[in-house]
Amino acid sequence: MVRFFGILIGLFFAGMLVYSFGRGAVEYISNPPVKAVEYQFHEEPKDVSFTSDGPFGKFDNQQLQRGFQVYKEVCAACHGIRLVAFRNLEELGYTEDEVKAIAANWPIEAPAIDPATGEASTRPPIPADKFPKPFANDVAAGAANNNAIPPDLSLITKAREGGAPYVYSLLSGYSDPPAELPEANRPGIGLHYNAYFANLNIAMAPPITGDDQVTYSDGTNATVSQMAQDVSAFLIWTAEPSLVKQKQTGWAVLAFLLIATILAFLSYKSIWADVKAEKKKKEA
Amino acid sequence: MSFPWAQQYKPATEFGQWMDDRLPIGRLVYNSLGAGYPTPRNLNYMWNFGSLAGVFLVVQIVTGIILAMHYAANADIAFDSVEHIMRDVNSGWMIRYAHANGASFFFIAIYLHIGRGLYYGSYKAPREMIWLLGVVIYLLAMATAFMGYVLPWGQMSFWGAKVITGLFEAIPLVGKPIQELLLGGFAPDNAALNRFFSLHYLLPFVIAGVIIMHIWALHIPGSSNPTGVNVKGKQDTVPFHPFYTAKDGWFVGLALIFFTAMMFFMPNALGHADNYIPANPLSTPAHIVPEWYFWPWYAILRAFTFDFLFVPAKLLGVLAMFSAILVWFFLPWLDRSPVRSGDYRPRFKKFFWFGLIPCIAILGYCGGAPAEEPFVMMSQLASAYYFAHFLIILPLLSRIEKPEPLPNSITEAVTGKPLQQAS
């Protein structure tokens, strides 16, 4: 009985699927799908490496500090890093006093309550504060940016397919639209052509416009590519502050497990030796 | 029940004797996982994944309990509470990545465990109940994993919850009320998040309970083995401890090496970037995909593109997806071949390796790909084969196939010498 009904159900499902496949195949052949224009012009992220890549990767604190400088001078006006606290900057090699100064001089104040009146007010941030958001809310962010809300950057290298190389490519990948780009895909008002962005047209104006937009205190030459790479490295850190610690812990754990597993394997071998010996006789 | 030659539990201490007379818990362990459980001597490494799945369930429960101490199941702060764990909780990142990747490793173990059962006919008499309980465990694990993925309240969490609960909407008449009951509202929101958290915490303990029954049922006939031949004498078996505890033990170490390599060096490789964007009901991700372990079923769901009479394609897809798993409940009665092991079934072996395995691999690949051609056509063919394999090929195969001769005993298969029957 089970098999009889089983075969009937199987014939029904398989038949439906083969029929759907047939209809789909006919449609596919008679009407081959055209790749969307976005696909033809879209480019994969550039091949770029970071010191934190790979199982032995480490952050380059000099680079992270430069990246933070780019973030502060270029990105921070529109993009927050709301999950990061000023105190976390000490991990980049800033001293406690430097962090205090960075917080106190941050152009956006932290929300607070006026102790005298109890009304909402603001005060200069302290190291324990998270970075204040540049806009009070999404409505304000949209209103100030042609209705495109600038995303928070705390997790951006983890929240985009392609990670940090994508962020780097996007920042350094603005160009004029190619001549053969159809009219419908050309950037409209308030949009900018960028082949690395999914639909080619991004609301963000080119943030890094030319060399020496920031002046690095360590003397590094501030090319567009250098700035884009530094800020991408900084955003790897904001997304995963414990990245290096994770890898270091990983090696310690692997070393322990390797030894433990070898010991366990040897004890397995010795426990089974007699039983296996019988099997060996067969092969001999 | 056990074999008559099983070693008997003898308490080593006076206290052990005292306990054994009152609460024989030591005896229970001894007979279940200790020397009191005679196990076939010829188990290969495919028999290691049951205990491995158990280990990963424990990893999930332990890390999960710790995460729950810091996580806040509230739609407003859930996402940030996960980031709080990642950034501010001591070693919180380790606990979270262990939990996120542990789910994947649990499913890797469980899939290989199921695959073992399919190939070696472990579902056949007298082990049907073990198999049925196993399918129940799998269903519970899928529900648990799905709800767990919703908890970080990222974009994929939100839209995954919307799509999966939306499946129930396809059921005529009662579909809409069922969906609203599952979500506690019309769309995923705080009510849904809270009940998912509650159930996500509850179900693993239900799974643990069903696993106890799974093992209990296993100990009635004892373990199957790669020849599929019944245990006939003492020589065919070795005591579970120390033989299989040692084998399972080192293999768990090997699996943990892969697991830790994953969680420390590429913790997000199996996740989706969109889940690091906070849930936003107003912005639909370009491709909504579930976690990899659901991809084959997701491909079957999306393979139905045409209405059948008055049955809409979506409902067909939902029915097919659930049937694809429910068919496993009938497997012991669909495959009537008296030979258990695929090693001795020449035709079954071909259908298994060149039919079922590639078919599931294709379904898995297509389930993770966008719903475009040619992936839809590929999933249609693979789904058709999937149903044909279980519902048509297996029942007919057991009638026409001539199995190869079986060894007389496990001992003979291993040593080449006949089993010496104890007088």
Interface residues (C-beta under 8 A of the other chain):
Chain A: V2 R3 G6 I7 I9 G10 L11 F13 A14 M16 L17 V18 Y19 S20 F21 R23 G24 A25 Y28 P33 P55 L83 N88 P151 S154 L155 K158 A159 R160 E161 G163 A198 A239 E240 P241 S242 Q246 K247 T249 G250 W251 V253 L254 L257 L258 A260 T261 A264 F265 S267 Y268 I271 W272 V275 E278 K279 K281 K282
Chain B: R41 D80 E83 M86 R87 W93 M94 Y97 V238 P242 F243 A246 K247 G249 W250 G253 L254 L256 I257 T260 A261 M263 F264 F265 P267 N268 A273 D274 Y276 I277 A286 A303 F304 T305 F306 F308 L316 A320 S323 V327 F330 W333 L334 R336 E372 E373 P374 V376 M377 Q380 L381 S383 A384 Y385 F387 A388 F390 L391 I392 P395 L396 V414 T415 G416 K417
